[in-house]
Amino acid sequence: MSISRSGYYKWKYRKENPSLREITRQSDLELIKKVHNKHKAHGYRWINAYIRLHYGIVWSDNHVHLCCKYANIKLNSTSSLDKNQIIAVDANLININAGNGIEIIDRETFLQTYL
């Protein structure tokens, strides 16, 4: 491999002294990962809105998208449900017909899993 001496030392310097952008990205990623781990079924736009609402930090959707892409954070939706598959049994129980049988779950579990 032919790598120039100056290129090697620039690379070595960047590894030892990260730029302000790299440091900022790491701190942004920590918060984005924290929100994503709590709410895995939501994408980057929702994560950005949540952070803006709860933490008061204003980022563009594109910034959050690129941070998610950089950290390989992806939407983890358990299943997509149609409106016809959800039937409210009562105020606290929800009947879900997801094709693999009928499942009755409580309202809190439904909200955490599907919304």
URPERA-V854813 format. One record per backbone hydrogen bond with DSSP energy under -0.5 kcal/mol. CO is the residue of the C=O (numbers start at 1). NH is the residue of the N-H. E is the energy in kcal/mol with one decimal. If there is no record, write none. Layout:
# URPERA-V854813
CO/NH/E
CO/NH/E
This chain:
# URPERA-V854813
1/3/-0.8
4/8/-2.1
5/9/-2.2
6/10/-2.1
7/11/-2.2
8/12/-2.5
9/13/-2.2
10/14/-2.3
11/15/-1.9
12/16/-1.7
13/17/-2.5
19/23/-2.2
20/24/-2.6
21/25/-2.5
22/26/-2.0
23/27/-1.8
24/28/-2.5
25/29/-2.7
26/30/-1.7
27/31/-1.4
28/32/-2.4
29/33/-2.9
30/34/-1.9
31/35/-2.3
32/36/-2.7
33/37/-2.6
34/38/-1.2
35/39/-2.0
39/42/-1.1
40/76/-2.5
43/47/-2.3
44/48/-2.3
45/49/-2.2
46/50/-2.7
47/51/-2.5
48/52/-2.4
49/53/-2.3
50/54/-3.0
51/55/-2.3
51/56/-0.9
51/57/-1.0
52/56/-0.6
56/58/-0.5
57/59/-0.7
60/64/-1.8
61/65/-2.6
62/66/-2.7
63/67/-2.2
64/68/-2.6
65/69/-2.4
66/70/-2.6
67/71/-2.2
68/73/-3.1
69/72/-0.7
72/74/-0.5
75/77/-0.5
79/81/-0.6
82/85/-1.1
83/86/-0.9
85/87/-0.6
85/97/-2.8
87/89/-0.6
87/95/-3.4
92/107/-2.1
93/89/-1.4
93/90/-1.8
94/96/-0.5
94/105/-2.5
95/87/-3.0
96/98/-0.8
96/103/-2.7
101/98/-1.1
103/96/-3.2
103/105/-0.6
105/94/-3.1
106/110/-2.1
107/111/-2.5
108/112/-2.2
109/113/-2.3
110/114/-2.9
110/115/-0.6
111/115/-1.0
